[in-house]
Amino acid sequence: MMVDNNEGVSGENNNDSSSGGLGALDIKRTKELDSLLKLEDVYESQSECTRREEVLGELNEMLQDWIRTRSLSKGHPDESIRCNLYTFGSYRLGVHGPAADIDSLVIGPKHIDRAEDFFGFEEDDFEGSFYDYMRKHEGTEKIVAVPDAVVPELKTEFRGFEIDVAYCSLPGYSNVPLDLDVLSAKILHGLDDAGVKSLAGCRVADSLLKLVTNHSEYRIALRALRLWAARRGVYSNVVGFFGGVNLAILVARVCQLYPNASASMLVYSFFQIWDNWVWTTPVMLTSLDIAPKDQIPGLRHWDERVNKPERYQLMKIITPAYPAQNSTFNVSSSTLEVLKREFKRGKIVTGKVLIGEAKWTDVWSDVQFFAKYKTYLQLIVTADNEEDFKKWEGWVGSRLKNLVQGVETFSEGAMMAHPGVKKFYDPEKDKEVHCNVFFGLFPNPSTTSGDAREKKKINLNPAIENFQMTVGNYIDRATGSVNWKPGMGVQIKLLRKKDIPSWALPEGGKYEESAFELVGVPGTQPAPPAENVNNNNNNNKRAREEEKEEIKEEVKEGKTEENGDKKEASSLPVPRLAPSVVQKEVEEEKDLLLDSINDNKESERTREEQQHGKVVKKMKVSFASVVRQGSK
C-alpha cells in the first residue's frame, strides 16, 4: 500500500505503487476515474484541440508581422527579427478543458518595450501598439488591456477562445532565438519585476513537466483534483484558495513520493498527505539552494532561512523555478480553515471510494455553500458600462482577500469569512455591468471550542468601511493616475441565511441531500439515510425490550429471605445485565454527574459575574450595519 495510515483499504491485487508496477485493481480504479472525468466534460474534443492549435498559430503569425513592422518603425530594418510565443498554465500542462482560456507569453527583443510598444499610449490612440493591432483584427471579438496588473497582459477573445497575452522584452537580446531556453537563469538579467513575474509562468510549467516522470497518471490525477477544487468552491487563488499552480505543485509532490502510482492512488494519497501536513512546513519540489553563478542580484528568492518574515506565512507551496516564490501567499486564516476541512473530507471520502462505500463523484460533489452558514455578506459590484465594469470587477476581485482579513482583524479573531468563488447575477439587472459575490461568516473554531469560550457581540462595520476605502483607492500603480470613474461602486449587505436571494440558490431553493457534505466539518458528521435510522431504532427498541424481559426473569428466579432479617450484600442475588444495558447505565450516570458539575460551575460563574458587575453577551453578528454604497 502507498500510505502508512490506510487501514481498511483493500489491498487485493495491489502492488506497492512507489516501487513496483500497477496492480489490476489500481488500473481498474484509474480507468473508472478517467471515464467519469470524461463524463464531467473536463476533456477537450480532438476537433477543438486542433482548432485551438490553429488559432495559436494565427496569433503567432500576427505577432511576427507586428514585431517586424514595429521594429522597422524604430530603425531596425532586419527582416529576421522575431519574437517567441509561449504557453503556460493548464494548456501547457495538458490539463485544460473545453473553452478553457489560454495563458500565453510573448518574449521580444530589447528594443520593443512593454509600455510603449505592446500596450501603447492613450494620447496617441495606441497607434502602432500590439493592442491597436489586435483590436483592429477581424478575429478579435473582445480585448481589454490591463497594464497595471501584477502580470501586465491583454485579455482577449480571439476566434472564440479567451487568450491572455503577456509581454516581456529581454534586455540582452537584439533578436530572440527560436530555441531560447526559458529555464536558463541568464534571460532574467536586467528584467524589471513585471518581466520576472511574466516569465515565471512559463518557467514553472516547464519545471513541473521536467520534475514529474509519469505524465499520463499525473494529468489524470490533476484533472480530477482541479474538478474537486472547482466543485468544492476552493479554486480561486485571488481570494486565498488554490489556483492551478498550487494544485499542480501539490500533485507533483505526491508523484515524486510515489513515482509509479496510478492516478486513482495519487488522488487518494493527495488527501492522505495534505490532510496531515503541517502547513508551516514548506512544500518544495527542488532544493532552495542556488549555485552562486546562477544567482542574480536584486531578485527576491523565497528562503525562510534568510528572510525571517517568510517563516510566518500560513501556507507555503513553493514554486520550483528560480526565483522561488510562495504561490499561496494570499491564503488567510479563514481560507486555510476551509481548505483543511476539504482535505479532511476528501481523505474520508476517497478512503470510502477505495473500499466501495462511495463513488468518485462523491469526491467532487457540488459544495452546498448557502446551507453551510447562518450569516452571509453580499457584495454587489456595479459600473456604468461594460468596459468600465471589466476593469472595476477585476480590481475589486483582487482586493476581496482584504475583506476576509478585515473580518478576522476587526472581530479580534473570533469570526472567519468563507469567500464564495462563484459569481451570481440578478436576472432583473444587466449582466454586463454587475455581479454578486457572497461570503459565508462562521466562528473561529480555535476560539469557540470548550466551555470557557468568550461570548461577545461582533460589529462588522469597521471591516466593511475599511474594505470600501481600499477598493475606492483605484489608481494606476505605474503612473499614479486615478482609474476610478463615476458609476463604479460596491454595495455590501449583511444577510441571514433565509434572506439569500432566490436566484442565488439552486433550482427549487434546496440542495440535494448528500451523505458526505458535512464530512470534515468540526463537530459534525453526516446523517445516515432515513431508512437506516428507522431500522436501527426498531432494532434497538426490540433489543431493549428483550433485555428487560430477561432481567425480570432472572430477578424472579433469585432466592431472597422474607423474614426481614438483614443479609450481607454479597448474599443477595445480583441480576445479570446485558453489556449494552450496563454501558447505557454507566453513560447515563456519567452524563448526570457531568451535568451536575457543570450546573454548579455555571451557578458559581453567574454569582461571580454578578458580584463584579460583568455581563456576558451572546456572540452574534451585528445587523446594525446599513447598506453602504461606494463613493461616486
N, C-alpha and C positions, 0 to 999 in steps of 0.2 A: 504494500500500500504506500501511498505517496506522503501522507501526513501522519504524524505521530498520534494526534488525538482524533482518530477516525473510527473509534469502536462502533460497532453496529453496522458498518458499511460492508456489504457483501464483497468478499474477495474472490468469488468464483471466477476462474479463468483470467484473473488479473495478475499481470507481472508488475514488478517494481518499475514504474514509468521513468524513474530517474536513472535507471541503469540498464534496462532491457527493452525489448520490443513491446508493441502494444498487444494486450490481451484481446480475446474475441469480444468480451463484454465491453471493453473500452471502445473498440471500433463500432460496436452496435450503438452505444450511447452517443458517440460522436455523430454518427450518421443520422440518428434521430434528432439530435440538436441542430444539425445543419439543415435538415429537411424542414424543421419548424421555423428556422430563421428565414428560409426561402418563402414560407407561407406568410411570414410577417413583413415581407416586401422590403428586406434590407439589402437585397442584391439588385444590381443593375442588369437590365437585359443586354444581350450581346449587341443588338442594334443600337441601343442608346449609348453603349460604351464606345462603339465605333464612331458614332456621331459626335460624341464628346471629344474624341481624338481629332476629328476633322476640324472642329471649332477651335481647338487649341492650336492646330496647325495654321488656320487662317489668322488667328491672333498673332502668332509668331511672325507671319509674313507682313502683317501690318506694322509690327514693331521694327522689323528690319528696314522697311520702307521709310518709316518716320525717323529712325536714328540716322540714316544716310542723308535725308533731306535736312534735318536739323543740324547735323554736323557740317554740311555744306554751307548753311547759312551762317555758321560761326567760324568759317575759314578752314574747314577740314574737308578737302575735296576727295579724300581717299575713298574709293568705292568699296574697299574691303572692310571698312569699319562696320562693326556689327555689335549686337547685344545678345545676351542669352536669356531665354525664358525657362524658369524652373517652377516646378510644382512642389507643394509640401502639404502637410495636414493629412486628412483621411484619404484623399486621392492618391497621394504619393505612397502611403502605406498600403493601399489596395483594399480599404475597408469602407469606401464611400457607397452610399445608397442611391436610389433613383432621385433625380432632381437635386442632388446634393451640390452645394456650392464648391467652387474650385479656388483654393488658395494658391496664388502664384507670385513669383518674384522676378522682376526684370533686373539683370545686372548689366550696367552700361559702362562706357569709358569715362575717364575723369572729366572731360570737357562738357559732358551732358549732365547738368545739375538737376537735383530733385525739385527744388522750389521753382526755379526759373523755367526749366525746360519740360519737366514732366507734368507739373501742375499748372504752371503759368501764373500770370498776374491778372487780376480783375480789371485793372486800369487799362490794359491792352486788349481786353476781351479774350484773354488767354490765347492770343494768336501764336501759332507755331508750337504750342504745347501738345503733349500726347493726349491730355484731357480734351483739347479742342479737336484733335484728330479723331478721337473716339466718338465724341458727341455728334460729329457730323457724318459718321459712317452709317450706312443704311442698316447694318445688322445690330446696331446699338439701340436697345429698347429703353433702357434707363441708365443713368450714370450720375453718381454723386461723388464729389471729391471730398476726402477727409484728410486734409494736410496736417491738422493739429493733433492727430491721434498718436498713441504711443508708437504704433507702426503706421506711418502715413500711407494711404492707399486710395485707389479708385474703386468704388463699389459699383459694379456694372451688371446689367442684364444683357447678354450678347448672344444672339441666335438661340434664345430660350434657356440659356444657362446663366446662373449667377456666378460671376467671376470677380474675385477681389485681386487687384493688381497693385503690388507694392514695387518700389524702385530703389535701387542702390547703385551709386557710381563708385568705382574703385579708383582711388587717388593714384595708385601705382601703375595703372594700365591705360595707355592711349587707345588700345583696341582690346576687346575681350576675346580670348581664345575659345574655340569651340569645346576643347577638352579641359576647361577650367575645373580644378579640384576645389569644390566648395568646403571640404573638410580641412583644407590647409589653413593654418593659422596666419599665413602670410597675407591673405586677402583682407584681414582685419586691420592691417596697418593704416592709420590715418583716417579711419571712419569715425563719423560722429555717432552719438548714442542711438539715433533713429536708424542709422545704417547697420549698426551691430545687431539691433533687435530685428531688423528686417531680414538679415541673413540667418538669424537664429533658427527660424522655422525650417529652412532647408537643411541646415547643419544637424539639427536634432533628428529630423526624419531619416536622413541618410545614416546617422549614427545608430538609430534604433534597428534599422534593417541590417546593419553590419554586425550588431551585437546579438541578434536573435538568429538561431540556426534553422529552426523548423518554421518556415514562414507560413506554410499552409495551416498548421494547427494554431499558430499564433493569430492568424487573421480570423479564423472561425471563432476562437475564444474572444478576441477583441470585438468582433461584431456583436456577439451575444451580450457582452458587458456594456457596450455602448447602448444597446437596446434597453438593458436593465436600467442604466443610469437615466436614460431619457424617460422611460415609463414611470420610474420611481421618483422623478422630479429632482434629481441631483446632478443634472447635466447642464451646467452653466458656470463657467469659470469666472465670469464677470461679477457674479453675486457671492462667490465664495464656495461654490461646489466644484465638481470635476469638469474639466474640458477634455478635448480629445487627446491632448498631450499627456495630461495626468494619467488617464486610463492606459494609454499606450505604454507609458513607463512602468506602471504597476504590473501590467500583464507581461511586459518584457522581463521584469524581475522574476516573476513566477516561472517564466520559460527558462531563465538562467538556472534557477534552482532545480527544475525538472525538465531538462532539455529533450527528453524522449517521451514526454507525457502527451496523451491525447487531448484534444480540445475540451472534451467533457470534464476530464480530470483537472485541466488547467482552470476551468471555471470554478470547480469545487474548491481547488487549492487556493484560488484567489481570495475567496471569502474566509477560508480557514486561516490563512496567513494574516490578512489585513484586519480581521476582527480582533486578533490577539496582539496586533502590533502596538508598540508604544510610540505614539506619533511625534514625540520629541526626538526620536531617533531618526536620522535622515534615511530615506530610501535612495540608494545610489546604484547605478549600473556599472560605473567605472570609478577608478580612483580619482580623488580630487587633486592629487599631486601632478603638477605640470612641469615638464623639463624647462630649465631656465631659457633655453634658446627659443622655446615656443611661447614664452610669456611676453605680453605686450603691455608696456607701461600705460597706466590710465584706465585700463579695463577692470571693472569690478568683477572679481571671480568669487562665487559663493564658497565660503570656507568658514564654518563656525569656529574653527580653531584659531583663526586670525581675527575675524570680525565678530566681536562679542555680541552685538545686538541680534545677530542671526541665531544665537543659541535659544532665544526666547520666542521664536516663531512657532505657531501652534501645530502646523503640519509642514513636513519637509519632504517634498518629492523633487529631487534634483535632476536637472536636465543633463544628458550625457555629453554634450558638446561644449567645448571651451568658447567663451567664458561660461562656466556653470551658473545656473540660476535656480532659485526655488520657484517651481512652477505653481505652487499653491500658497503664495504669499497673501492672497486675498482671503484665505479661509479665516473665519471668525469663530469665536466660542460657540455661537448658535449653529452655524453650518457644520462645524465639526461634530457637535452632538447629533445632528440629523444624520450625518454620514455614518457615525458609529452605530446608530440604530439600524441603518440599512445594511451595514456589514453584518451585524448580528442576525438580522432577519435572513439575509442571503445565506449565511452559514447554516442556519437551521433548515431552510427550505431546500437548498442543494443537497444537504445530507439526506433529507427525506426522498429527494428525487432518485438518488443512487440506490435506495432500498425499496423503491417502488411505491412509496406512500404519497408522492406528489409528482407533478408534471413540470417539465421545463417552463411551460407557460406561466406557472405559479411564481417562478423566479422574477419574471418581468411583468407581472400584472400591474395595471394602472394604479397609481397611488390615489387614495381617497382623501385628497387634500382638504376638502371642505367638511370632512367628517372627523378630522383629527383634533381640532381645537375649538374652544368656546368663543374666542375673540380674534378678530382679524383687522388688519389695516388695508384699506383700499386706496390705491394711487391711480388717479385719472390724469394722464398726460395728454395735453392738447396743444395744437398750433393752428394758425390761420390757413396754411396751405401745405400741400404735400411735401414740397422741398424743405420748408422750414421744419415740418414735423419729423422728417427722417433725421435731420441733424439734431434736433432737440431731443428726440426719443433716444438716440444714441448717447447723447451727453447725460441725460437723466439715468439711463440704464447703467452707465459706467460709474454712477455715484450711488447706486442702490445699497452697496455694501456700507456706506456711511450711515444709512438709516438703521441697518441691522446693528452696527456698532453703537449708534445713538441710543437705541432701546436698551442695550446691555449697560451702557455707561450711566444713563440718567435713571435707571431703575436700581443702580448700585449692584448690578449683577444678579438681581432677583428674577428678571424677566429676560426671555430669549425670543428671537424672531426667526421664523422659518420662511425665507423668501420663496414665493412661488415662481417657477421658471416659465410658466405658460402665460401668454398674453390673451386677454379677453376683450371683446368688442361689443359695445352696446348696439343692438340692432337698430335703434332709433337714431343713431348718430352716424356720421360719415366715417367709414373705416380707415380712410386715408389720412385723417387728421386727428385721430385719437386712439388711445388704447388704455386698458386697465390692467394693473398688476396687484396681486394680493399677497399679504404677509400674514402667516399664522403666528399668534402670540402664545407662548407657553412658559410656565415657571421653570427656572433653572433647577434641574434635578439635584445638583450638588448643594443647593441652598434650601431645598424644600423637603429634604429627607429627614426622618426622625421626628420625635415628638416635640423637640425643643426648638422647632423652626420659628423664626421671627415672622410675625404677620403684620403687614403694613399696606397702606394704600399707595398705589403707584400712579403717578401723573406722567403721561407721555407727551404733554405739550412741549417741554423743552427739546425732546428728541425730534419732534416734528418741525419745530421752528428752526432748529439747527440744520436739519436736512434742507429745508427750503432756502435758507441763506446760502448753503453750499451750492445747490443747483442754480440759484439765481446769479451766482458769480460766474457766468458763462462767457469766458473770454478766450481769445486765441493766444495760446501759450507762446507761440513764436513771435508774434508782433505786439501782443498786449491789447489789441483792438477788441471791442465788445461784440460778441456774436449773438447775444440775446436780442430778440426782436419782439415787438408788440404782438400779443396773441399767444406767445409761448407761456404755458402755465402748468402747474402741478397742483391738483386738488387732492386733499388727503382726508379720508373718513375713517372713523373708528366704528367697527360693526360687530354685532353679536352674530353667532352662527345663524340664527333664524332670520337675520336681515340680509344675508348674502343674496344678491340679485339672481333671479331665476335663470337668466341667460348664461350665468357662470356655472350653474350646476348641470349634471348630466341629464339627459332626457328623462322626464318623469320626476326629476327632483331628488332621486335617490340613487345611491351606488349599489352595484351588485354585491351580494354577500360574498365575503372571501374569508376562508379559514385561516389565511396567513397574513392578513392585513396588519394585525396588531403584534405580530411576532417581532421581537426585538425592542419593543417599547417598554421601558422600565415599569414594573408593577402591573403589567397586563399580560394576558395570554388569550389566544383565540378561543372563542366559544365552540364547543363541539357541535356537530349537526343536531338539530332538534330531535330527530329520530333516536339518535344515540342517547341523548339526555333522558328521553322518556323511558327507553329500555333500561337504562341504568337505575333510574328512580324506582321503576317497578321491581327490578331485581333486588335492590337494596331494601325495599319495603317488605318483600317476601322473606328475605333473609332475616330481617329483624323480628318478624312475627314468628318464624321458626325457632329463632334463638330464645325468644321469650317463653314459648311453649316448653322448650327443652329445660329451661331454668326452673319453671314451675314444677315440672315432673320430678326433677332432682330434689327440690326442696321438700316435696311431699314424701319422698322416699326416706328422707333423713329422720333419724330417731331422736326425739327430744324428751326431756323429763317434764312431766306436767304437775309435779308436786310443789313447784315454786322454789325448790332448792337451787342455790347458786351452783354453777358449774364453771370449771375453768374454760377459758375461751378456746383452748386447744381441743376440748372435747365436743364442742358444738360442730354440727355438720356444716361444712362450707360449700355452697353451691359452686359448681364448676362452670365458670363463664367462658363463653366463646372468645377467642382472641380479639375479634373485631369489637365486641362489646366492651371488653376490658380497655382496649385502646381508646374507644369512644368516651368512656367514663373518665379516663385519665386526662384526655384532652379537654373535657368539659370542666373538670376540677381546675386544670391549669388556666383555662380561659377565665373562670370565676376569680381565681386568685389574682391574675394579671389585671382584671377589671377593677378589683378592689384596690390594688396598689395604685393603679392609675387614677382612680377616683380620689384616693387620699392625697396623691401628689397634686391633682388638679385643684382640690379644695385648699390645700396649703398654698399653692401658687396664687390662687384667687385672693386669699386673705393677705398675702404679702403685697400683691399689686394694689389692693385697696388701701393698705396701710401707707404705701409710698405714693399713692395717687396716680398709678400708672393705668393707662387704658390700652388694651390690646385691640388693635384694628385688624379686621379681616383683609387679607390680600386681595385686591381686585384692581382691574384697570379702570382708571377714571374716565367716565363718559362725559365729563365736563368739557372735553375738547370740542371745539366748534370746527365746522368745516372751514378750512383755510385755503384761500386762493393765492397762487403765486403772483408776485408783483407784475404789473403790466405797464 
